[in-house]
Amino acid sequence: MRAEGGSPPAKREVPADAPQEVLEQAVLPPTKTPLYQAHNALRYQRQATIKLIQENTGRQLICYVAGNQAPVDRDDTIGLVDLLHNIRAGQDLDLLLHTGGGDIDAAEKLITMVRTKVANAVLRVVVPDYAKSAGTLMALGADLIVMSETSELGPIDPQIILADGNGNRIRHSVQSYLDAYKAHSETLAKNPDDVTARIMLGKLDPATVKLFEAVRARALAFAENQLRRGMFRNEGNWSQAASQLLDTQRWQSHGQMISWQDAQDPKIGLVVEHLELDSETWRNYWQLYCLQRLAVGDRQKLFESEYASLVIDSAAT
C-alpha cells in the first residue's frame, strides 16, 4: 500500500495466463486520494479521539450529538442502529449524549435500544455539555451518568405546543399549566366571589387539562421505569427522584441547569461519576465533543463511533 506522501509501489508483473488467485494478489490495494483524505481529515481526527478514549477507559463509545434546532425524533433510529451494529450484546458501553430534548416517545425507543444491547452490562451516559428534557430522560436509563462542571441535565416537565384561538402556536409547560389550574380552582373553592381566580380559571381549557395530566403521567412513568431498570435497580427511590426532576417549584424554568451536584442531591440521588475538568479523561471527552459540535449545523445530528460517522439533517421544522 502507498505510504502517505510516498511513491506508489512498483507494479507486480504476472503472466496473463496466471491462475486467478495469483492475479488477485497482484491487484494493488486502493489508497485514499489526497483530496478525499483532506476532505475527511476532521472525521479521522474525531474517530482517532474516540479510539484513544476507548483505550483509556476499556469501554466502547458511541456518540449522539445534535444541533440547537435538531430535536430527538423517530428518524434517529436509523443512525442509532448503525452505531449499535458493531457493539457486542452484553458489552459495557458509553453513550456520549448532547441534545436539547425532543419527542419523549422517540427518546424512550432510543434508550431502550441501547439498554437492550447492553443487557446486564454497564451503560454509562457521558454528558459533556447538556442533555435536557427528553435527553435527561434518556440519561436516566443509564447505570450512571458521567458529568463535570460543564455538564447539565434539565427538568423533565413536558413542553407542548398548542395553537390559540388566533392560530398562534404557543409553547406550554404542562406542569405549570396544571399548577395554575389547581391553584385557581382551590382559590375559587375557598372564595367563590374571587373575580381574579374566576377569570383566570376561565382561560384554562378543561380538555387541555385532561390532556396535560396524561402527558405528565407519561413523563413520570418514563422516568420511573428508566430508573427502576437502570441505576436504581438495586436500590433507590425512583418515584421520588422522578417527581423531583419534574417539580416546577424547584426548577422554575424548563431550561434551568441541573448540575452534577444537583443530580446527586439526596432528594434525587442519581448515580453520577464526577470527573475533574483537568483530568485526562474529561479533557479527551471535551476535545471530542468540541470537534463534533463543529461538525454539525443547527438542524443536523451526528451519529459517530469508531466504525461509523453519519451527519443527518433533522426533519423538524
C-alpha positions in Angstrom: 0.0 0.0 0.0 1.2 3.5 -0.7 2.7 5.3 2.2 1.3 8.8 2.7 3.4 11.3 0.7 5.5 8.5 -0.9 5.7 6.9 -4.3 3.3 4.1 -5.4 4.7 0.6 -5.2 6.1 -0.9 -8.3 3.6 -2.8 -10.4 3.9 -6.6 -10.0 4.4 -8.3 -13.3 2.4 -11.5 -13.7 1.8 -13.7 -16.8 -1.6 -13.1 -18.4 -2.4 -16.8 -18.1 -1.6 -17.0 -14.4 -4.1 -18.6 -12.0 -6.9 -16.4 -10.8 -5.6 -16.4 -7.2 -2.2 -15.0 -8.4 -4.0 -12.3 -10.4 -6.0 -11.3 -7.4 -2.8 -11.0 -5.3 -1.3 -8.8 -7.9 -4.0 -6.1 -7.7 -2.8 -3.1 -5.8 -4.9 -2.2 -2.8 -6.8 1.1 -3.0 -5.4 4.1 -1.4 -7.0 7.3 -0.2 -6.6 10.1 -2.6 -5.2 13.4 -1.3 -8.4 15.3 -1.8 -10.6 12.6 -0.1 -8.2 12.5 2.8 -8.2 16.2 3.2 -12.0 16.4 3.0 -12.4 13.8 5.7 -9.5 14.9 7.9 -11.7 16.1 10.7 -13.7 12.9 10.8 -10.4 10.9 11.0 -9.4 13.2 13.9 -12.7 12.6 15.7 -12.6 8.9 15.3 -9.0 8.7 16.4 -10.0 10.5 19.5 -12.8 8.0 20.1 -10.3 5.2 19.8 -8.0 7.0 22.3 -10.8 7.3 24.8 -11.7 3.7 24.3 -8.2 2.6 25.0 -8.1 4.7 28.2 -11.5 3.6 29.5 -11.5 0.0 28.2 -15.1 0.6 27.0 -16.8 1.1 23.7 -18.0 4.6 22.9 -20.9 5.8 20.7 -21.9 9.4 20.3 -25.2 11.3 19.6 -24.6 15.0 19.1 -27.4 17.2 18.0 -27.5 20.8 16.8 -29.5 23.5 18.6 -32.6 23.0 16.4 -32.4 19.3 15.9 -34.7 17.7 18.5 -34.8 14.0 19.3 -37.3 12.3 16.8 -38.2 8.9 15.3 -35.7 9.3 12.4 -32.9 9.0 15.0 -33.5 5.2 15.0 -31.6 4.9 11.7 -28.5 6.5 12.9 -28.5 4.7 16.3 -28.9 1.3 14.6 -25.7 2.0 12.7 -23.9 2.8 15.9 -25.0 -0.4 17.6 -24.1 -2.5 14.6 -20.6 -3.4 15.8 -21.4 -3.5 19.5 -21.4 -7.0 21.0 -24.5 -7.9 23.0 -23.9 -7.7 26.7 -20.9 -5.4 26.3 -20.1 -2.4 28.6 -20.9 0.8 26.6 -20.6 4.5 26.9 -23.1 6.9 25.2 -21.8 10.5 24.7 -25.1 12.5 24.6 -25.7 16.1 23.6 -29.3 17.2 22.9 -31.8 19.9 23.9 -34.6 17.3 24.1 -37.4 16.4 21.8 -40.0 13.6 21.3 -40.4 11.7 24.5 -41.7 8.6 22.7 -38.7 8.6 20.4 -36.3 9.1 23.4 -37.8 6.1 25.1 -37.3 4.0 21.9 -33.7 5.1 21.5 -32.6 4.5 25.1 -34.5 1.1 25.1 -32.5 0.1 22.0 -29.2 0.9 23.8 -30.2 -0.7 27.0 -31.3 -3.9 25.3 -28.0 -4.2 23.5 -26.1 -3.7 26.7 -28.3 -6.0 28.7 -26.8 -6.7 32.1 -23.5 -5.0 31.4 -22.8 -1.4 32.5 -24.2 1.5 30.4 -22.8 5.0 31.1 -24.2 8.2 29.6 -21.5 10.9 29.2 -22.8 14.5 29.2 -20.1 16.8 28.1 -22.4 19.9 27.8 -26.1 19.3 28.2 -28.8 16.6 27.8 -32.0 18.4 28.5 -35.7 17.4 28.8 -36.1 14.2 26.8 -32.2 14.0 26.8 -32.4 13.8 30.6 -35.0 11.1 30.4 -32.6 9.1 28.1 -29.7 9.6 30.6 -31.9 8.2 33.4 -31.8 4.9 31.6 -28.0 4.5 32.3 -26.3 2.8 35.2 -24.5 6.0 35.9 -24.1 9.5 34.3 -20.6 10.9 33.7 -20.5 14.7 34.4 -18.2 17.6 35.1 -18.5 21.3 35.7 -19.6 21.9 32.1 -22.4 19.3 32.2 -26.0 19.8 32.8 -29.2 17.9 32.9 -32.7 19.5 32.9 -36.2 19.3 34.3 -38.3 16.7 32.7 -41.6 18.6 32.8 -43.1 18.1 29.3 -43.5 21.0 26.9 -46.4 21.0 24.4 -47.1 23.5 21.5 -50.7 24.3 21.0 -52.5 26.8 18.8 -54.5 29.5 20.5 -57.8 31.0 19.2 -56.0 33.1 16.7 -53.9 30.2 15.3 -50.7 31.3 17.1 -48.5 28.4 18.2 -47.7 28.7 21.9 -45.4 26.5 23.9 -46.9 25.4 27.2 -45.2 23.9 30.2 -47.5 21.0 31.1 -46.8 21.1 34.8 -47.1 24.9 35.1 -50.4 24.8 33.3 -51.7 22.1 35.7 -50.3 24.0 38.7 -52.1 27.2 37.6 -55.4 25.2 37.2 -55.0 23.7 40.6 -54.2 27.0 42.3 -57.1 28.9 40.8 -59.5 26.0 41.5 -58.5 25.9 45.1 -58.8 29.7 45.4 -62.3 29.7 43.9 -63.4 26.8 46.1 -62.4 28.8 49.2 -63.9 32.1 47.9 -66.5 31.7 45.0 -66.6 35.5 44.7 -62.9 35.8 43.8 -63.1 37.6 40.5 -59.5 37.2 39.5 -59.5 33.4 40.1 -62.7 33.1 38.2 -61.3 35.0 35.2 -58.0 33.1 35.2 -59.7 29.7 35.5 -62.0 30.6 32.6 -58.9 30.9 30.4 -57.8 27.3 31.1 -59.5 24.7 29.0 -60.7 21.5 30.9 -59.9 19.3 27.9 -56.4 20.7 27.8 -56.1 20.0 31.5 -57.0 16.3 30.9 -54.5 16.1 28.0 -51.8 17.6 30.1 -52.5 15.3 33.0 -52.0 12.3 30.7 -48.8 13.8 29.3 -47.4 14.5 32.8 -48.2 10.9 33.8 -46.4 9.6 30.7 -43.2 11.6 31.5 -43.3 10.5 35.2 -43.8 6.8 34.3 -41.0 7.0 31.7 -38.6 8.4 34.3 -39.6 5.9 36.9 -39.3 2.9 34.6 -35.8 4.0 33.3 -34.5 4.5 36.9 -36.0 1.2 38.1 -34.4 -0.7 35.3 -31.1 1.2 35.4 -29.3 3.0 38.2 -31.9 2.3 40.8 -32.5 -1.4 40.0 -30.7 -2.5 43.2 -31.7 0.4 45.5 -33.0 3.9 45.3 -36.4 5.8 45.4 -37.2 6.1 41.7 -40.6 7.6 42.3 -39.2 10.4 44.4 -36.3 11.1 42.0 -38.7 11.3 39.0 -41.1 13.6 40.9 -38.2 15.9 41.9 -37.0 16.2 38.3 -40.5 17.2 37.3 -41.0 19.7 40.1 -41.6 23.2 38.6 -41.4 24.8 42.0 -37.8 23.7 42.4 -36.9 24.1 38.7 -38.6 27.4 37.7 -37.7 27.2 34.0 -37.6 24.3 31.6 -34.0 25.2 30.6 -32.7 25.5 34.2 -29.4 23.8 34.8 -29.3 20.7 36.9 -25.6 20.3 37.8 -23.8 17.1 38.8 -24.2 18.3 42.4 -27.9 18.8 42.0 -28.2 15.4 40.4 -26.5 13.8 43.4 -28.7 15.6 45.9 -30.3 13.0 48.3 -33.8 14.0 47.2 -32.9 13.0 43.6 -30.0 10.6 44.2 -28.8 9.9 40.7 -25.7 7.9 40.3 -23.1 10.3 39.0 -19.4 9.9 38.2 -17.9 13.3 38.5 -14.7 14.0 36.6 -12.5 17.0 37.2 -12.2 19.4 34.3 -8.5 19.0 34.1 -8.5 15.2 34.3 -7.1 13.5 31.2 -10.3 11.5 30.6 -12.5 14.6 30.7 -10.2 16.6 28.5 -10.4 13.9 25.9 -14.2 13.8 26.1 -14.3 17.6 25.8 -11.9 17.6 22.9 -14.1 15.1 21.1 -17.3 17.0 21.8 -15.8 20.3 20.5 -14.8 18.6 17.3 -18.2 17.0 17.0 -20.2 20.2 17.7 -18.3 22.0 14.9 -19.2 19.1 12.5 -23.0 19.7 12.8 -25.2 22.6 11.8 -28.1 23.8 13.9 -30.5 21.4 12.1 -28.2 18.4 12.0 -27.3 15.4 14.2 -24.1 13.5 14.3 -24.1 9.7 15.0 -20.5 8.7 15.5 -18.4 5.8 16.7 -15.1 4.1 15.9 -16.7 2.5 12.8 -19.5 4.9 11.8 -19.8 8.6 11.2 -23.2 9.9 9.9 -24.4 13.5 9.7 -28.2 13.5 9.3 -30.4 16.5 8.7 -33.2 16.9 11.2 -36.7 16.6 9.8 -38.1 19.0 12.5 -39.4 22.4 11.3 
